[in-house]
């Protein structure tokens, strides 16, 4: 899994900790408009370019771009297509350092992480007026790849994510709009290097979803109620070996969760978990069945529509799954077909069904995209 998918799949569980399926109908691609997003200053070399990570209900998009020196910078693309680029104070300016936004809420507030000159992660929140506040979760380590990973921000301004402590154990956090932190660990989470709890998403009601890695390095999903009560779950068919199991990616206002799971053969399958706990598995048509291939559910909107990506021998492809289970696949114009990591990946879907994500072309350059239904 390459770095951009590690960063995005951190919402699924911290890059996999540092490291009988239901049949559904599917359809062919429907008419939709896909607009390429290239941030000003984005590099045009291998693994450089633009990744669009999140879209809000007004159509504003945030993400990051890697410049010609492989330094990451944040961007905000307004609904009219104009760009604002930014860097968090303290962000490093070396290779694989910089600013990486992950989420934008309806009010235009952005959260994400930045990597400093010592490769330590820190969280940030950018207000609509451009003011950037940086933060570190209490207990976060200060070594390379340790620190604070901010995943998502909800409408009230609550941020969730995870931090890695000095022993490389992962813990979840909730950061209130006033800056106060609540840290937590899912019951059953391991306490050794690379194990622990990662909060991936929070809805406007304050319900959190995420995943944890147990003492045997098996991954499990969880949902945390606003009162702090944690319920754990596993998708049916999820494997029980090391680095197998259930990864919860996103939760909508109704409490429906999407994500993916690795089965016993290390193949990925998507799932949707209803608020009452029923889990339905799904696979995009054409998804590969080899090790590390398959289907990843990444984002769910209030209508229950899901976007994500699947992989086959040609690379990645995007999809959107409707509430009734119909799956429509798509590829961004210019997407490469030379195998992973080329292709198209859907990362975020808003209430109107507009999707943002990224594609990698045949020259291994990244481009963001906006798909409008």
GIZIMO-V645731 format. One record per helix or strand. SS is the DSSP state (H for helix, E for strand). FROM is the first residue (numbers start at 1). TO is the last residue. If there is no record, write none. Layout:
BEGIN
SS;FROM;TO, SS;FROM;TO
END
This chain:
BEGIN
H;3;8, H;10;18, E;26;27, E;33;37, E;49;55, E;61;66, E;72;77, E;83;86, E;98;104, E;110;115, E;121;126, E;132;135, E;147;153, E;159;164, E;170;175, E;181;184, E;196;202, E;208;213, E;219;224, E;230;233, E;245;251, E;257;262, E;268;273, E;279;282, E;294;300, E;306;312, E;315;321, E;327;330, E;343;349, E;355;360, E;366;372
END
